[in-house]
Amino acid sequence: MLQPVERRKGERYTILADAKVYCRGEFVADVKVTDLSHKGARIQTQSLTSLPARFHLVLSDGRQTIVDYLWRIDDQVGLLFREPLRQASAMEARSVFS
């Protein structure tokens, strides 16, 4: 399996967190976040054959942001944050993960 070339200048953290993908306010898929940095993330998805160029990523801890799709190798997808992760309000978080 091909591995992406490391281009990050900042530190990344290996995590395993549930997340949801939304596009234009509509739910698209459940994914796993496997790596996280201040500028982006790597997600794992088994159910998607394609992703939009830009979408909303919501982590199970309530943090969320808008991301750009950068690359895909098999079920791994690299994302660039368009804005910093922000904490969702309690109401937003409940409605997404209930």
N, C-alpha and C positions, 0 to 999 in steps of 0.2 A: 504494500500500500504506500502511495506517495505521502510524504510529509510536507507541510507548508514550510517555506523558507522563513527563518526568524528575522523579522524586520523591526521589532519593537525596540524603542529606546528606554522605555520605562519597565518597571517590574510587573510581572503578572503573577496571579495567584491561582492555584489549582483548587477548584471547588466542585461540588456536585449539587446544583440547586435546580429545582423545578422552576419553569418560567412559561409564560404564555406569549404568543405572537398575535398581534392585532394589526390590521391594515384598514384604514379609513373607518375605524370604530368597530369593525367586524372581527370576531374571533377567527383565527386562521389555524393555529395548532398549539399543542403542548410540546415543549422542548426541554432539554437539560442544558444548563450552563456548566461547562467543564473548565473553562479558564476565564479569568476576569482581570482586567487592568484598568487604569484610570481612563484610558482612551478607547477601550473596546472589549470584546468578549469572543469566546468561541462557544458555539452551541452545538449540540448533537440532536439530530432529528432523524427519525426513521420513517415518518409518515408523509413528509413533503417531497414532492418531485421538483417544485420550483418555489422561489420566494420573490416577493417584490423587491425592487431596488432599495426602497426605504420603508421601514415599518416601526411599530411601537413594540418594545420588549418590556414585559412586566415580570419581575422576579417574585418568587413566593414570599419573600420577606417584605414586599411592598415597594421596593425600589423600582423605578422605571425610567425609561429614556426612549428617545427616537434614535434608530440606528440605520446605517447604510450597510447593505450586503457587499462584502469585499471579495470573498472567494468561497469555493466549495470543493471538498474532496470527499467522495463517498457520502457518509452521513455527518461529516464535520463541516461547519459553516463559520467563517470569520466575519465579525461585525465591527464597524467603526461607530463610536458614539458621536452623534451630532450635537449632543448637549450632555452635561454631567448627569450621572444617575441622581435622581431625586426621590425622596420618600413620598409615596402616595398617601393621601389622606386615609383615615380609617375607613371611611365609606367606600372610597375607590378600591382599597385592598379587599374589603369584604365582598364587594360585588364581583371582583375578578376571580377570587379563589374560594368561593362558597359552593 
